Amino acid sequence: MFLSVAIYLGWFYFFPQPNPTASQIMVGAATPVTNRTASSSENALLSSRVPFSTVKFKNLISAASVTIETDNYEAVFANQGAVLISYELKKYPNRQTGQPVQLVNSDPTHPKPFSLEDSSLPNVNQVFFEVEGLSKTLSKNEETQLTFRTAIADGVVLEKKFFFKNGSYLIGFEITLGQKGQGELAANPLYVAWADTLGPEENTGTQSRVLGYRVATLTGDHVDSEGAKKSQEITEIPAPISWTALANQFFVAALIPDPSNGGAGVKIVRDYNVFREPTLDNPNPGLDLKTFAPRPLLEFVGEPLKPGESFQRKGQVFLGPQDYFLLTSLNLKLENVVDFGFFGKISVYMLKLLRWFFSWAHNWGLAIIFLSVAVKLLLWLPTHHSYKSMYITQQKMKELQPKIESLKRKYSDDKAKLNQETTALYQTAGINPLGGCLPMVLQIPVFFALYSTLSHSIELRSASFIWLKDLTLKDPTFVLPLLMGVSMIVQQRVSGQAAAQAAGQQKFMMWFFPIILTVFSFQWPSGLLIYWVVTNLLSIVQQKVVNREIKREKKKKEEA
């Protein structure tokens, strides 16, 4: 019962778009996905302070889009602004529509990934770029690139290049700014901007978004996390940063600057309202006009340019799933974007163990059951001591109940004396009301770490088990919530905490917590409920073992 109360209280502690402002939204550049050797013509265009004399532009450019398809995604770039307008993850279906997950918001009033802005680049996101490169489907380890070029007023020339490799979620980018005209171009910060969302929300009917959108930034070994706020507060983190990322529960867009250009900082702006969470009853709830969403602007230092000079900034973007082990394999410390919470180190071990069980069970539901059993066995000794102590305490409390009631009548007008005499009675009987609590307290980090693991594991997304179609969504039949509630009540009875024998407030609380947790669990992910039900059933078995052990010990004493 104590653990249920602790989990109930701790759950809420640990898991608790207006017009743009005048904030600058500028561009930065990045490293290509793979090393490559630039041709002589590329070097003439991209090396710092090299003339753009060979670059020629058409007078009129029509609207066009280019599609790059890999085994992982299908990305569509528009030549208006040279921005990303669509990005579908082929391996992750939208759980409402069944179509691939879309990580770009189609709303034209919201910023698009890779959009640029600067006082020296007026209306650059509305300009039509010339495109070098064709739509293409990549195979095996094939690589390709797209180049967008445009000439802006006063001889300013802008080029944006994107690099793709099949099998990777990394997209490299290079941005080159040059002065082809006669005037000089002042130095301005360069920002590469991202959107305020990762595509449209799913109407899943489950409370599983885990705090919505946040911007995480790695500086050294510290991760700064910024969420939605009631104000349009701007947060700036100076260079050098390792990366900055817009993340939700399962997906992430991480902007990674190339340190060879002096690195980059980040400006986190809140210039768009958050979308209210959709439900099945209200799929389009609109905006929360009092809350503003964070979005990252990767900030590079610009350079002053004289006629014929140019400079380049570069980096790369990871746009894909928050797969902890995939992110770890990139050696960019991107695994730190996965928010496992306060007990994150324990959560990582839990995730490794869960994946190990899946490697031979081949079903994530079975893996959760085996993980629940493993955790219970790991905690068997401390919980055994706790259950035994609490059971003995309960039995002694029953024996002392007449004496306690007598004290209440005797000292009804003197609470201090009542407490003193009750404490003395407990000491005489050898009762420590908190004697069994410490082992239970030691288990709480493990329980919350496991909750966090099951809430953030993208492996469970769309994973089915028996009648459950997705272990990150609620149980549509409500069988698991009801089993959880019933098992909690049975566990109380087996442990000697029978609500029928309790009185007053104690009786109310013993019925209240199983009922209220059951009601809340109607919206919980079914993977969490599988764990909780299995744990409760194992706890009932363990309590029965403890009860038999106590009875045997009592019988031996009586025979002696």
N, C-alpha and C positions, 0 to 999 in steps of 0.2 A: 504493500500500500504506500509505504514511504517513497519507493522508487517511482511509482506512478505519479505521485504528487510532484516529485522533483522534476520528472520529465515534463509534466504538464506546464509547470512554471518556467522551466528552462527553455522549452520549445519557443516561447514567445520572446525570450531574451536573446537567444542565439540566432533564431531564424525570423527574426522579426520580418501647341506649336503656334505662337504669335509670329508677327513679322520679325525678320532678323534685326538685331541691334546694329549699331555702328561698329561693332567689333570687327577687326580685320580677319579675313579668312583667306590666307595666302597659301602659296604652294611650296612644297619642298620636294626633293627628289630622293631616289634610293638606289640600292644595289641591285644588279640583276640577279636572277635566281641562280645562274651558274656563271663560272668564269668563261670569258670568250675573248677572242682577239679581234679588235676593231680594225676595220679596213681603213685605208688611207683617207677615203672620202669622209668616213665617220670621224676620224681623228681631226680632220680639218674643221668639222662642224662642232665637235663636242669638247675639245680641249679648251682649257681656260684661256680667255682673252685671244681667241682666234677669229679672224673675220668671217662673216657670213656671206662672202661675195659670191659663192657658188649656188646659193639658195634662191630659187625663183618660185613665184606664186601666181596662181591663176587669179584673174580679176573676180570671177564669180564661182562660188562653190556651193553645190547643192547639199541638202541634208542627206546623211547616209549613216549606216550603222555597220559594224563589223562584229562577227561572232567567232569566238574561240572556244572550241569544245575539247575537253580532256576526259579522261576516265572518271575524274572527280566532279567536274562542274561544267556548266555552260555559261560563259561570260559574254555579255553584249556591251560594246562601247559605241557611243554616239559621237559623231564628229562635231556636233555642236557642243563646244566646251571641252571636247576630248575627255569625257567622263564615263564612268561605269553606270549603265542604266538598268542592267539586269544581271543577276548572278544566282543561278540555280544549282543546288547541291544534288547531284544525281543519286547519291547513296542514302539520302535522308529525306523521306517523304513527309509532306505536311500532314499532320495527323487528323486534320479536318477534311481536307480535299483529296488527299492521296497523291497529289502532284508533288514534284520536287520542291524542297524548301527554298524559298526566295529570300535572299539576304539584302535586297535593295528595295527601298520604298518607291513605288511608281508615282507617288504624288509629286507633280511638278513644282509645287510651292516649297518643297523641302530640298535641302542641299543633297547633291549627289557625290558619291565617292570620287576622289581625285579632283574635285573642283578647286579652282584657284582664284585668288583675289589679291589685288595690290593697287596702290595709287598709280603705279606705272603701267598697270594692266587693266584699263577701264573696260567693264563689261566682257571680260575675257571668257566667262562661262556661257555667253550668248554667241560668241564668235564661231563661225564654221571653219574647221581645220581641214587642210588637205590630209589625205590618208595614204600612207604607204604600207601596204600589206593587205591580204585578202582574208575573208572568212575561211576557217580551216578547222578540221577535226584531227587532233594529234593522236598518234599511235605509239605504243611502247614508250621509249625514252625520248621521243621526238620533242624538239624545242622550236619555238617561233617567236616573232616579235611584231609589234605594231608601232608605227611612227606617225604622230600627228604634228603638223606644222602650220603656223599662221603668222601673218605679218600684222602688227597692230600700228596704231597711229604713231607718228614721229619716228618711224624707222625701227621700232622695237620688234624683235622677232622672237617667237616662242616655239619651242619644240618639246613634245612629251613622248617618251618612248616607254613601251611596256614589254616585259619579257615573260614568257610562259614556258613551262616544262610539264609534259604529261606525267601524271602520278604525284604531282606536288600541289599543295594549296598555296604556295608562295608565288606572288607576282612581283617581279622586279620592276622598278620604274626609274627613269632618268628625266630630269627637267632641265633644259638649257635655255637661258635667257641671254639675248644678244642685242647689241645696238648696231643696226645696219645703216642708220641715218647719220646726220651730221651733229646732232646735239648730244649732250652728255646725259646719262641716266643716273639719278641719285640712288644711293644704297637704301634699300627697304627690306624689312624682314620678309622672308618667304615662308608661306604656310602651305602645307598640304592638309586639306580639310576632309573630314569624314562626315557621314550623315548622323542623325540623332537616333536612328533605329537600325535594326538588322532585319528589315523587311516587315511584312504584315504579321500581326499577332494571330496565333491559332486559338480558335474557340473550343478548348478542350473540356471546359467545365471542371477543371481540377486546380486547386490552389498549389501550383507547383512552379511558379515563376521565380521564386526565391529572390525577392527584393528587386525584381525588374532590371532595368539597364543601369550599368555603372561604367565608369572610365577608370581603368587600372593603369598605373604608370610605374615602371621599374626604374629606380635610380640607385645604383650600387646594388645592395642586397635588400633594399626596402621597397615595398610595394605600397604606393599611395592609391587609395580608392575613393572616388567621388561619385555620389549618387544624385538623384533628383532632389531639388530643393524648392522652397517656397519663394525664392528670390532668384534674380538673374545674376547671381554671383559668378565672377570670373576667377578661376584659379590658374596661376602660372607656376610652372616648375622649370627652372633654368637648365640649360645644357650643362653637362651631357646626360641624357637619359638613354637607357638601353632600348626601351620601346614604350609605346602608349597604346591602349587597346579599348575599344568599345565592346562590352560583353554583356550577354544575358545569361540565362541558365545553361544553355547548351552550346551556343555558338559565339564566335569572336572575330573581330576585325582588328588585327594588331599592326600598327605602323612602326616599322623598324628603320631608323635612320642609319646611313652609312657613316661610321666615325671618321672616315678618311677626309671628309670635308669639314672637320671640326665638330661633328656631332650636331645635335639638335635639342631644343627644349620643347615644351608643350604648353599650349594655352587651352584650358578647358572652359568652354563657354556654355551658357544655358540660354539659348535664344529661341527655343521652341518649346511649347507646352508638351507635357507627356500625354500619351493616349491612355484613356481609362482602359482597364482590363476588360476585354469582351467576355461575354458569357453566351451560353446557348440561347437564353431568353432575350438577350440584348447584344447581338453580334457587332453593332456599331454604336458604342456608347459615347463616342466623340472625345473631346479633349478635356483634360482637367486644367482649367484656366488659372488655377492658383499654384500649379506645380510645374517646374521647368526641368527639362531633361538635359543631362550633360552630353557633350560631344567633343572629341579631341581635334585640335589643330596642331599638327606637327610644325614646329617653328625652326626655320633655318636662318642663319645670318646671310643677308644679301651683300652684294659688292657694287661699288660705283663703276659705271661702264662708260668708256670713251668710244668714239666712233670706231667700229670694226672689232670691238672687244665683246667677249661673252664669258659667262661662268655657268657652272653646272652643279646641281645638287642631286643626290640620289639616295635610294633606299629600297625597301621591299615591304610588301604587305602579306600577312598571313590571313586569309579569309576562309574560314571553315569551322569544323567542329572543335569543341573543347575536349578533345581526347587527350587525357593527361599523358599517356605514354607516347602518343604521336608528337605532342608538343615537346616532350623531353628529348625525343630523338633528334630534334632540330638543333640542339645545343645553343639555343638563344635565350634560355631561361624562361621561355614562354609558358612552361608548366605552372609558373607562379600566378598566372592569370586565373587559374581554376581556384575558386574561393571555397576551400573546405572549412573555413571558419577557424575558431579558436583552437580546436584540437586537430589541426590540419595534418600534422605528422602522423598521428594515429590513423587518420582517414586514409592516407596513402597506403599504409600497411594493410588496412582493411580492403582497399581496392585491389591490391596485388593478390590478396588471398581470395577475393571474389573471382578474379580472372582465372586464378589457378583452378578453382573448383569448376568454373565453366569449361576449362580446357579439356576436361574429361567427362563432365556431365552433359555438355553441349546444349544446355538450356539454362537461361538466366534465372528462371524461377527456382529450379532445383539448386542452382549455385547459391541463391539467397538462403534456401533452407539449410544447406550444408554449412554455410557461413554462420548462420544462427546457432547451429549445433556446436560448431567449433568455438564460437565466442562463449557459449554457455559452459562448455567443458573447461575453457581457459579460466573462467570465473567461478568454477564449481566450488573450490575450497573456501574462498571468502564468502560466497553466498551461503554455503552450507553452515558456516559458523554464524552468519547473520540470521538465517532462518531458525536455527536451533535456539539462539539467544532470544529471538523475538517470540518464539513459541513458548519457551519457558516463562518469559516475562508475562505473556498473555495469560497463562494458566495461573501464575501467582497472583496476577491482578484480579482474576475472578475470585480467588480464595479470599483476597483482602477486601473485596467490594463491600461486604457488610460493615467492616470496620471503617472504611472510608466514608460510607454513608453516615455512620454514627458521628464521625468527626465533623462532617458538614453540618449536621444538626446542632452539634455542641458549640461550634465556632461560626455559626451563621452570620454573626455580626463582626467577626474579626478575621479578615482574609489573611492578614500576615501570620496570625497564630495558626490558622488552618493550613497554610502552606508549610509552616515549620513542622507541625505535627505530622502532616502527610509525608514530608521528606524523611522524617525520623522513622515513620512506619515502613517506608520503602527500604531504608537502610537496614532496619532490623530483619526484614524479610529477604534481604539480599537482592533487591530489585534495582536495576539501573535502566530507567526508561529509554536511555539513548544507547544502551549497550550494543544493540544490533545494528545501529545506524552507520557506524564508521565504515564497515566493509561495503555497505550499500553506496555510501558517498564515493568510495574509491572506484565504483563501477560507472559512475555518471559520465566521466570523460569518454569511456569506451562506448557507451550508448549513444552519446551525441556525435561522436566521431563516425559511428556507423550510420546514424541518420543522415549526416552530411554526405557520406559516401554514396548512399542510395539516392539522395536527392540530386547529386551533380554528375552521376555516372551516365554519360551519353550512351554507354553500352546497353543500358536498360531501355533507352528510348525506342519505341516500336517493338520491343521484345515481348513475345507472347508466352503465356503459361496457362494451360488448361483452358478455362473460359475467359481468361484475361487477355485482351489483345495488345495491351501496352502497360508495362510495369511502372511507368512514370505517370500514368493516369489513374483516376479513381476506379474503384470496382463498381461497374454499372449495376450489378445485382445487389450490392450492399451486403453480400454474404460475409466478406472479411471483416468489415466494421462490427457486424453483429457477433461474429465469432470472437473478436477481440473483447467486446464488452462482456459477453457471457464467461469467457475464460478468466477475466479479471475478477468477476464475482465468485467463480468457483475457487480461484486461488485464495481469495479472502477466507472463504469457508474452510478450506483445507488447512490454512495456516492458523485457524482458531479465531480469526477476526470476523465472526459471524454477525452480520448486520442485524439479524433477527434478535440476537441476544444483547445488542448494544442499546444504549438509551440516549435520548435527547440529541444534542448536537453531534455526538460521535456517530450515532446511527445515521443521521442525515448525511454526514460527510462520507460515510462508507458506501452509501448508495449514490451520492452525488458524483464522485469522481469517475466511476465506471460509466455512468450515464452520459456525463458531459463530454468525456473523451470519445465515447462512441459517436456522439452527435458530430463532434469536430472531425472525426476520422472519415465521415462520409465523403469528404473532399480530399482526403490524403491520397498520395500515390499508392497504388496497390503493392508495389515492391516493399514499401515501409511496413504495410500491414501484414504481409507474409512474414516478415521478420518478427513483428510484435506478437502475432498469434503463435508462431512456433516457439518463441521465447516463453510466452505464458504457459503453453502446454508443458514445456520442459520444466518450468518452475513448479508446476503442479506436481509433476512426477518427483522432483527433488524434495518438495515439501513433504510428500507422503513418505519418502525414504527417511527424512529427518524425524517425522512423527513416530515411525516404527522404531527408530533408534532410541528415541527418548523413552518410549514405552518399555523397551527391553531393559534400558538402564534402570528405570523405575522399578521394574519387576525384580531385578537382581538385588536392588537395595531392600525391597520388602522381604525377599527370601532370606537375605543375610540377617 
